[in-house]
Amino acid sequence: MSQLGRHLVRSVRDLGVQFLDNDVNITGHDCASSVILPGGRSFWIFGDTIEGPFETVRYLPLADVLSNTGCIVPLQDISQGVRDFEYLKSPDGQRPRQLIQFRPPEEKAKQRLWAVHGTHVNGHLYLYYHKITMDPALDVFEAFTLDGMGLARDDGTFHFERLKAPDGTYELWKGDEPGFGAFVQEIDSYLYLWGCIQPASKSGGDMYLARVRPADIEHPSAYEYLVEAPTLERPDRMPVWSRTFTASACLFSHVPNEMSSSYNPYLGKFISLATYERDDRLVIRTAPEITGPWSEPEVFYRPAKAKPDSLFNAGKEHPEFSRGGGKVIYMTFIDSSVYVPHLLEITLA
């Protein structure tokens, strides 16, 4: 791994924490993914959302904490931060609104529905979400179990219906399978879904790839999985897709579940941004095709820790806000001790 190299990144500008100047008393949340919408807008997705004062989210009782929220962000120049945004609110307008609802026998204090990314196709916004089980008495960053990944479809008003899997549950992929949908990218006539197999340490997961035609997004049997892929050692290997997933084509590792992937016109390559495990290291990888081969990670920024025990995650790009043909890009990440999306402006070399 390249340590603070400048091969790909020329400079990084810290734009600070975002979304705190809001009218629904949100003081912290996780994830911060974005999906492009029609009409010059993007939809930002958040996980656990804190309202009012808090010291730390570690050991915080979650029964009254919203599990997922969202806001509409018009496409804008965010070189001075995200200035124009509007949270989706409860009917009385006083609180943010949870997008994806719990269903019995799920318990808010023990289960979470963490929306992570999605896509707008077929006239609907679709969100992929992790179903999580945790022990309320333990540290939220260490004690959660991924039960699986689900899919929810909006009705045109950002109210979401959870879609059932063939086995009658709401998890299209179970906890021991990659959580496909951690990031979604449309290329030509396919949606490509990144998914992570998360280790017990929660830090260094392996990334895999699935794809589906947009018209078939609601049909699990239509998804294909990358089971053979080119590597740095074998760049001539041809990609092979199968309707059955096998963990035989890991594209890269050391990802704490969340990441991004986009085609960058300035570099003429695909790029992926993420934190390296949950360390204070932000990394970039490149590939000639989304199927690889992906480069070794290059560390391009080391954010300051707010506290000695800070963990870093949810590192991802927001490609719809890039400037200069992709020369200037924007990334958010989360410091667990702050628990607010932190925005960086990255100028590529």
C-alpha positions as CSV (number, residue, x, y, z in Angstrom):
1,M,0.0,0.0,0.0
2,S,1.3,3.4,-1.0
3,Q,1.7,5.7,2.1
4,L,0.5,9.3,1.5
5,G,1.5,9.1,-2.1
6,R,0.8,11.9,-4.6
7,H,0.6,9.6,-7.6
8,L,-3.2,10.1,-8.0
9,V,-4.1,13.0,-5.7
10,R,-2.5,16.5,-5.9
11,S,-4.3,18.1,-2.9
12,V,-7.0,17.7,-0.3
13,R,-9.1,20.5,1.2
14,D,-11.0,19.9,4.4
15,L,-14.5,21.4,4.3
16,G,-15.5,20.3,7.7
17,V,-18.6,18.7,9.1
18,Q,-21.9,19.0,7.2
19,F,-25.7,19.1,7.7
20,L,-25.6,20.5,11.2
21,D,-27.4,23.7,10.2
22,N,-30.8,22.1,9.9
23,D,-34.3,22.7,11.2
24,V,-35.0,19.3,12.7
25,N,-32.4,19.2,15.5
26,I,-30.2,16.6,13.9
27,T,-26.9,16.6,15.7
28,G,-25.3,13.4,14.3
29,H,-25.7,10.6,11.8
30,D,-23.8,7.9,9.8
31,C,-23.4,6.7,6.2
32,A,-24.0,9.8,4.0
33,S,-24.4,8.2,0.6
34,S,-26.0,10.0,-2.3
35,V,-28.1,8.9,-5.3
36,I,-28.8,11.1,-8.3
37,L,-32.4,11.9,-8.9
38,P,-34.2,13.4,-11.9
39,G,-34.6,17.1,-12.1
40,G,-31.1,18.2,-11.0
41,R,-31.3,16.8,-7.4
42,S,-29.6,14.1,-5.4
43,F,-31.0,12.0,-2.5
44,W,-28.7,11.7,0.6
45,I,-29.1,8.6,2.7
46,F,-28.2,8.4,6.4
47,G,-28.1,5.6,9.0
48,D,-28.7,6.0,12.7
49,T,-29.7,9.7,13.2
50,I,-29.2,11.5,16.6
51,E,-31.5,14.3,17.6
52,G,-30.4,16.7,20.4
53,P,-27.3,16.8,22.5
54,F,-25.1,13.7,22.9
55,E,-21.6,13.0,24.1
56,T,-21.0,9.7,22.3
57,V,-22.9,7.1,20.3
58,R,-21.1,4.3,22.1
59,Y,-23.5,2.5,24.4
60,L,-26.2,5.1,23.5
61,P,-29.8,3.6,23.9
62,L,-31.2,3.2,20.4
63,A,-34.9,2.7,21.0
64,D,-35.7,6.3,20.2
65,V,-33.0,6.8,17.6
66,L,-34.2,6.8,14.0
67,S,-32.5,4.0,12.0
68,N,-32.4,5.7,8.7
69,T,-33.2,9.2,7.3
70,G,-32.7,11.2,4.1
71,C,-32.6,14.6,2.6
72,I,-33.0,16.2,-0.8
73,V,-29.9,18.1,-2.0
74,P,-30.1,20.1,-5.2
75,L,-27.1,19.8,-7.4
76,Q,-24.9,22.7,-6.5
77,D,-21.3,23.9,-6.1
78,I,-20.2,22.3,-2.8
79,S,-16.7,23.8,-2.8
80,Q,-17.7,25.7,0.4
81,G,-19.8,22.8,1.8
82,V,-23.4,21.5,1.3
83,R,-25.4,24.7,1.8
84,D,-28.8,23.8,0.2
85,F,-30.6,20.8,1.5
86,E,-34.0,19.7,3.0
87,Y,-34.6,16.8,5.3
88,L,-37.6,14.6,4.9
89,K,-39.8,15.3,7.9
90,S,-42.5,13.7,10.0
91,P,-46.1,14.9,9.3
92,D,-45.9,17.6,11.9
93,G,-42.6,18.9,10.4
94,Q,-40.8,18.7,13.8
95,R,-38.6,15.6,13.3
96,P,-36.8,13.9,10.6
97,R,-38.7,10.9,9.1
98,Q,-37.5,7.4,9.1
99,L,-37.6,6.2,5.5
100,I,-37.7,2.4,5.9
101,Q,-39.9,1.2,8.7
102,F,-39.6,-1.7,11.1
103,R,-42.0,-4.6,10.9
104,P,-43.0,-6.9,13.8
105,P,-41.3,-8.7,15.5
106,E,-38.4,-6.3,14.9
107,E,-37.4,-4.2,17.9
108,K,-35.9,-0.8,17.5
109,A,-33.7,-1.2,20.6
110,K,-32.1,-4.4,19.1
111,Q,-32.5,-4.2,15.4
112,R,-31.5,-1.4,12.9
113,L,-32.3,-0.9,9.3
114,W,-29.2,0.9,7.9
115,A,-29.9,2.2,4.4
116,V,-26.6,2.4,2.6
117,H,-27.1,3.2,-1.1
118,G,-29.5,2.8,-4.0
119,T,-30.5,4.0,-7.5
120,H,-33.4,5.7,-9.2
121,V,-34.7,3.5,-12.1
122,N,-38.1,2.6,-13.5
123,G,-39.6,5.8,-12.0
124,H,-38.8,4.7,-8.4
125,L,-36.0,5.3,-5.9
126,Y,-34.7,2.0,-4.6
127,L,-32.7,1.8,-1.4
128,Y,-30.6,-1.2,-0.3
129,Y,-30.4,-1.5,3.4
130,H,-28.7,-3.7,6.0
131,K,-30.8,-5.3,8.7
132,I,-28.7,-5.3,11.9
133,T,-29.0,-7.0,15.2
134,M,-27.1,-5.7,18.2
135,D,-26.7,-6.1,21.9
136,P,-27.9,-2.8,23.4
137,A,-25.6,-3.2,26.4
138,L,-22.5,-3.3,24.2
139,D,-20.6,-0.8,22.1
140,V,-22.5,-0.1,18.9
141,F,-19.3,-0.2,16.8
142,E,-18.3,-3.6,17.9
143,A,-21.5,-5.5,18.8
144,F,-23.6,-5.5,15.7
145,T,-24.3,-8.5,13.4
146,L,-25.3,-8.1,9.8
147,D,-28.4,-10.2,9.3
148,G,-28.6,-9.5,5.6
149,M,-29.3,-6.9,2.9
150,G,-32.8,-5.9,1.9
151,L,-34.3,-3.7,-0.9
152,A,-37.0,-1.0,-0.5
153,R,-39.0,0.8,-3.2
154,D,-40.4,4.3,-2.9
155,D,-43.9,5.3,-4.1
156,G,-42.9,8.5,-5.7
157,T,-43.2,10.5,-2.4
158,F,-40.2,9.0,-0.6
159,H,-42.3,6.5,1.4
160,F,-40.7,3.1,1.1
161,E,-42.1,-0.5,0.9
162,R,-39.7,-3.3,1.9
163,L,-39.7,-6.0,-0.8
164,K,-39.7,-9.6,0.2
165,A,-37.1,-12.2,-0.8
166,P,-38.2,-15.5,-2.3
167,D,-38.0,-17.2,1.1
168,G,-40.5,-14.8,2.6
169,T,-38.0,-12.8,4.6
170,Y,-36.9,-9.3,3.7
171,E,-33.2,-10.1,3.2
172,L,-32.2,-10.8,-0.4
173,W,-28.7,-11.7,0.8
174,K,-28.1,-13.2,4.2
175,G,-25.5,-12.3,6.8
176,D,-22.9,-14.7,5.5
177,E,-23.2,-13.4,2.0
178,P,-22.0,-10.1,0.6
179,G,-24.4,-7.2,1.3
180,F,-24.8,-6.3,-2.4
181,G,-26.0,-2.7,-2.7
182,A,-23.4,-1.1,-0.4
183,F,-22.8,1.0,-3.5
184,V,-24.7,0.9,-6.8
185,Q,-23.4,2.1,-10.2
186,E,-25.2,2.1,-13.5
187,I,-23.0,1.3,-16.5
188,D,-24.5,0.9,-20.0
189,S,-27.5,-1.5,-19.5
190,Y,-26.6,-2.9,-16.1
191,L,-26.7,-1.9,-12.5
192,Y,-23.5,-3.0,-10.7
193,L,-23.8,-3.6,-7.0
194,W,-20.8,-3.8,-4.7
195,G,-21.1,-6.0,-1.6
196,C,-18.9,-6.8,1.3
197,I,-18.3,-9.9,3.3
198,Q,-17.6,-8.5,6.8
199,P,-15.2,-10.2,9.2
200,A,-15.8,-10.5,12.9
201,S,-13.5,-7.5,13.5
202,K,-15.9,-5.2,11.5
203,S,-12.8,-3.6,9.9
204,G,-11.4,-5.3,6.8
205,G,-14.1,-6.7,4.6
206,D,-13.7,-8.2,1.1
207,M,-15.5,-6.6,-1.8
208,Y,-17.5,-8.5,-4.5
209,L,-19.6,-7.4,-7.4
210,A,-23.1,-8.3,-8.7
211,R,-25.1,-6.9,-11.6
212,V,-28.7,-6.8,-12.8
213,R,-30.7,-5.2,-15.6
214,P,-32.6,-2.2,-14.2
215,A,-35.9,-3.7,-15.3
216,D,-35.2,-6.7,-13.1
217,I,-34.0,-5.0,-9.9
218,E,-36.9,-6.5,-7.9
219,H,-36.2,-10.0,-9.0
220,P,-33.4,-11.8,-7.0
221,S,-33.1,-14.6,-9.5
222,A,-32.1,-12.1,-12.2
223,Y,-28.9,-11.0,-10.4
224,E,-25.6,-12.2,-11.7
225,Y,-22.4,-12.5,-9.7
226,L,-18.8,-12.0,-10.7
227,V,-17.0,-15.3,-10.1
228,E,-13.8,-14.8,-12.1
229,A,-12.1,-11.5,-12.6
230,P,-8.7,-10.1,-13.8
231,T,-6.1,-9.5,-11.1
232,L,-2.9,-7.6,-11.0
233,E,-1.1,-10.9,-11.4
234,R,-3.5,-12.1,-14.2
235,P,-4.7,-8.9,-15.9
236,D,-5.6,-10.9,-19.0
237,R,-8.2,-13.0,-17.2
238,M,-11.7,-12.5,-18.6
239,P,-14.6,-11.7,-16.3
240,V,-17.1,-14.5,-15.8
241,W,-20.6,-14.0,-14.4
242,S,-22.8,-16.6,-12.8
243,R,-26.4,-16.7,-11.4
244,T,-24.8,-18.4,-8.3
245,F,-22.5,-16.5,-6.0
246,T,-19.2,-18.0,-5.0
247,A,-16.5,-16.1,-3.1
248,S,-14.0,-16.6,-5.9
249,A,-13.5,-13.1,-7.3
250,C,-12.7,-10.7,-4.5
251,L,-11.8,-7.4,-6.2
252,F,-10.1,-5.8,-3.2
253,S,-10.1,-6.0,0.6
254,H,-9.6,-4.0,3.8
255,V,-13.0,-2.2,3.4
256,P,-15.3,-1.6,6.4
257,N,-18.4,-2.3,4.3
258,E,-18.9,1.2,2.9
259,M,-17.1,2.5,-0.2
260,S,-17.8,4.2,-3.5
261,S,-17.0,3.4,-7.1
262,S,-17.3,5.7,-10.2
263,Y,-15.9,6.2,-13.6
264,N,-13.6,9.3,-13.5
265,P,-13.3,11.0,-17.0
266,Y,-10.3,13.0,-15.9
267,L,-8.2,9.9,-15.1
268,G,-10.0,7.8,-17.7
269,K,-10.3,5.1,-15.1
270,F,-12.7,3.7,-12.5
271,I,-11.9,4.9,-9.0
272,S,-12.9,3.7,-5.6
273,L,-12.7,5.7,-2.4
274,A,-12.9,4.3,1.1
275,T,-11.3,4.3,4.5
276,Y,-8.6,1.7,4.9
277,E,-10.3,-0.6,7.5
278,R,-11.4,1.7,10.3
279,D,-8.1,3.5,10.5
280,D,-7.4,7.2,10.0
281,R,-6.3,6.5,6.4
282,L,-8.4,7.4,3.3
283,V,-7.5,5.5,0.2
284,I,-8.0,5.6,-3.5
285,R,-7.9,2.6,-5.9
286,T,-8.2,2.6,-9.7
287,A,-9.1,0.1,-12.4
288,P,-9.5,0.1,-16.2
289,E,-12.8,-1.6,-15.9
290,I,-15.2,-2.0,-12.9
291,T,-14.3,-5.7,-13.0
292,G,-10.7,-4.9,-12.4
293,P,-7.9,-5.4,-12.0
294,W,-8.0,-2.9,-9.1
295,S,-4.8,-1.3,-8.0
296,E,-3.3,-1.5,-4.6
297,P,-4.7,1.3,-2.3
298,E,-3.0,4.6,-2.2
299,V,-3.3,6.6,1.0
300,F,-4.0,10.2,0.1
301,Y,-5.2,11.7,3.4
302,R,-4.9,11.1,7.1
303,P,-7.7,13.0,9.0
304,A,-7.0,14.1,12.5
305,K,-8.6,12.0,15.2
306,A,-11.2,13.8,17.3
307,K,-10.4,11.4,20.2
308,P,-7.8,8.7,20.7
309,D,-10.3,6.0,20.2
310,S,-11.9,7.4,17.0
311,L,-12.8,5.0,14.3
312,F,-13.2,6.0,10.6
313,N,-15.7,4.6,8.2
314,A,-18.3,5.4,5.5
315,G,-15.7,6.9,3.2
316,K,-17.2,7.5,-0.2
317,E,-17.3,9.8,-3.2
318,H,-20.3,11.8,-4.3
319,P,-19.6,11.7,-8.1
320,E,-22.6,13.9,-9.1
321,F,-20.8,17.0,-7.5
322,S,-17.5,16.6,-9.3
323,R,-16.0,19.5,-11.2
324,G,-13.5,20.0,-14.0
325,G,-14.4,16.7,-15.8
326,G,-13.6,14.7,-12.7
327,K,-10.4,16.5,-11.7
328,V,-12.0,17.8,-8.5
329,I,-14.1,15.3,-6.6
330,Y,-15.9,15.3,-3.2
331,M,-15.8,12.6,-0.5
332,T,-17.4,12.2,2.9
333,F,-16.3,10.1,5.9
334,I,-17.4,9.6,9.5
335,D,-15.2,10.0,12.6
336,S,-17.0,7.8,15.2
337,S,-16.3,10.3,18.0
338,V,-18.0,13.2,16.0
339,Y,-20.6,11.1,14.2
340,V,-21.3,13.8,11.6
341,P,-20.4,13.6,7.8
342,H,-17.1,15.2,7.1
343,L,-16.6,16.6,3.6
344,L,-13.3,16.7,1.6
345,E,-12.5,18.4,-1.7
346,I,-10.0,16.2,-3.6
347,T,-8.0,17.5,-6.5
348,L,-6.5,14.8,-8.6
349,A,-3.0,15.0,-10.0
